[in-house]
Amino acid sequence: MKVAIINYGMGNLRSVANAFEALGCAAHVISDPDELPSAERVVLPGVGAFADGMANLKAAGWIPLLEEARDRGRPFLGLCLGMQLLATAGTEHGVHAGLNWIAGTVERFQSKDTSIRIPHIGWNDVRFIKREGLYAGMGDMGTFYFVHSYILRPDDAAVISGNTNYGIDFAASVERGNIFATQFHPEKSQKAGLAVLKNFLAA
């Protein structure tokens, strides 16, 4: 199985590839959009700013080929910034258009609880809303590693597959058809994270 990890200049590639390799899957980091059509699974990782991520995807010509892969039913996994870029728009340093695969807005993490520190860094429980897809066979809840200051607020709550509470409830993951995404980092989440990636490979 060919799993393509998109290199669009937003980092976090080697750890994602290593996680797939731990599952016996030789994932390929690709920097050339022309390599994408042969991929059976597509992974969009990333850390950093929303606007930079979108600008890099556009500049390198990734977006039309990502849309083609999506439309052909190839399973797609967005990780952290890769989840946020699926939104209609992001609001970091102004309003910026996203891929608009999942209708909604990426907004800065805010809580009335003064003990809540932003960015949100560390381990938190995720309550599974959908117990198939990414969380098949994992029970009701798992613990995963987060590093982020912004969250995706989907327009349709039905796409949310997992919720986390950190001062407020927010979408830890979304699933719709062949589109999967997590705000947490499965590649840094040990056994639970590998179980999520294994389920993505089986999607």
KOLPAMI-845735 format. One record per residue (C-alpha): x, y, z; residue in one letter. Coordinates in steps of 0.1 Angstrom, whole numbers, padded with zeros to 4 digits, always signed. Each point is the difference from the previous one (the first is absolute). Example, Ala and Ser with C-alpha at 12.3 -4.5 7.8 and 13.67 -1.06 7.14 Angstrom:
BEGIN
+0123-0045+0078A;+0014+0034-0007S;
//
This chain:
BEGIN
+0000+0000+0000M;+0014+0034-0010K;-0006+0026+0027V;+0010+0035-0010A;+0010+0026+0026I;-0002+0035-0014I;+0031+0021+0004N;-0012+0036-0004Y;+0025+0016+0022G;-0019-0001+0033M;+0021-0026+0018G;-0007-0031+0021N;+0006-0025-0028L;+0026-0024+0013R;-0019-0008+0032S;-0032-0007-0020V;+0019-0023-0024A;+0017-0018+0029N;-0034-0007+0016A;-0013-0016-0032F;+0033-0020-0003E;-0007-0013+0036A;-0032-0015-0014L;+0019-0017-0029G;-0011+0026-0025C;+0028+0017-0021A;-0016+0035-0003A;+0017+0023-0025H;+0006+0037+0006V;-0007+0017-0033I;+0010+0035-0011S;-0012-0002-0036D;-0038+0002-0006P;+0004-0022-0031D;+0007-0029+0023E;-0034+0003+0017L;-0023-0017-0026P;+0017-0034+0007S;-0006+0002+0038A;-0026-0023+0016E;-0001+0021+0032R;+0008+0037+0005V;+0012+0016+0032V;+0002+0038+0005L;+0019+0007+0033P;+0013+0033+0011G;+0008+0025+0027V;-0001+0038-0002G;-0023+0027-0013A;-0031-0005-0020F;+0008+0027-0026A;+0035-0014-0006D;-0013-0035-0005G;-0026+0011-0026M;+0026+0022-0018A;+0024-0029-0002N;-0026-0024-0013L;-0010+0024-0027K;+0035+0011-0010A;+0011-0036-0006A;-0031-0010-0019G;-0013-0026+0026W;-0036+0010+0002I;-0014-0012-0033P;+0016-0034+0004L;-0011-0003+0036L;-0036+0007-0011E;+0004-0026-0028E;+0012-0026+0026A;-0029+0009+0022R;-0026-0003-0028D;+0014-0034-0010R;-0008-0012+0035G;+0036-0003+0012R;+0001+0000+0038P;+0014+0033+0012F;+0014+0008+0035L;+0006+0035+0012G;+0022+0004+0032L;+0000+0031+0022C;+0004+0029-0024L;-0010-0025-0027G;-0034-0003+0017M;-0004+0038+0003Q;+0008+0006-0037L;-0031-0021-0009L;-0022+0028+0014A;-0018+0028-0020T;+0022+0027+0016A;+0026+0006+0026G;+0002+0031+0022T;+0036+0001+0010E;+0015+0034-0008H;-0031+0009-0021G;-0025-0021-0019V;+0014-0024-0025H;-0018-0025-0023A;+0006-0037+0007G;-0006-0031-0021L;-0037+0001+0009N;-0003-0038+0002W;-0015+0002+0034I;-0023+0031+0004A;+0010+0019+0030G;+0025+0025+0015T;+0033-0003+0017V;+0000+0023+0031E;+0025+0008+0027R;-0004-0022+0031F;-0018+0020+0027Q;-0012-0010+0034S;-0014+0020+0030K;+0020-0023+0023D;+0031+0020+0009T;+0019-0031+0009S;-0002-0011-0037I;+0033+0006-0017R;+0003+0007-0038I;+0014-0016-0020P;-0016-0032+0011H;+0030-0024+0004I;-0002-0034+0015G;-0020-0032+0004W;-0038+0002+0001N;-0029-0025-0002D;-0020-0002-0032V;-0036-0013+0003R;-0009-0020-0030F;-0033+0010-0017I;+0005-0023-0029K;+0013-0034+0009R;+0008-0011-0035E;+0024+0016-0024G;+0031+0014+0019L;-0012-0014+0033Y;-0011-0035-0010A;+0006-0025+0028G;+0013+0027+0024M;-0029+0001+0024G;-0015+0033+0013D;+0030+0022+0006M;+0037+0003-0006G;+0029+0024+0011T;+0019+0019-0027F;+0027+0027-0002Y;-0010+0036-0011F;+0020+0031-0010V;-0022+0028-0013H;-0014+0035+0006S;-0029-0001-0025Y;-0030-0024-0004I;-0023-0009-0028L;-0036+0007+0006R;-0020-0019-0026P;-0034+0014-0011D;-0014-0035+0001D;+0006-0018+0033A;-0007-0033-0017A;+0035-0001-0015V;+0016+0000+0035I;+0013-0035+0008S;+0017+0009+0033G;-0002+0027+0027N;+0025+0013+0025T;-0005+0023+0030N;+0027+0025+0008Y;-0018+0029+0017G;-0026-0004-0029I;-0012-0029-0021D;+0015+0000-0034F;+0002-0024-0030A;+0031-0022+0004A;-0008-0018-0033S;-0023+0001-0030V;-0011-0027-0025E;-0021+0003-0031R;+0000-0026-0027G;+0037-0006-0010N;+0011+0031+0019I;+0015-0005+0035F;+0019+0025+0022A;+0013+0004+0035T;+0010+0031+0020Q;+0022-0021+0021F;+0033-0016-0012H;-0005-0038-0004P;+0037-0004-0009E;+0008+0014+0035K;-0028-0019+0019S;+0017-0034+0005Q;-0023-0031-0001K;-0033+0019-0004A;+0015+0021-0028G;+0013-0031-0019L;-0035-0015+0004A;-0015+0030-0018V;+0025-0001-0028L;-0006-0038-0004K;-0037+0007-0003N;+0007+0026-0026F;+0020-0025-0020L;-0030-0024+0001A;-0025+0027-0011A;
//
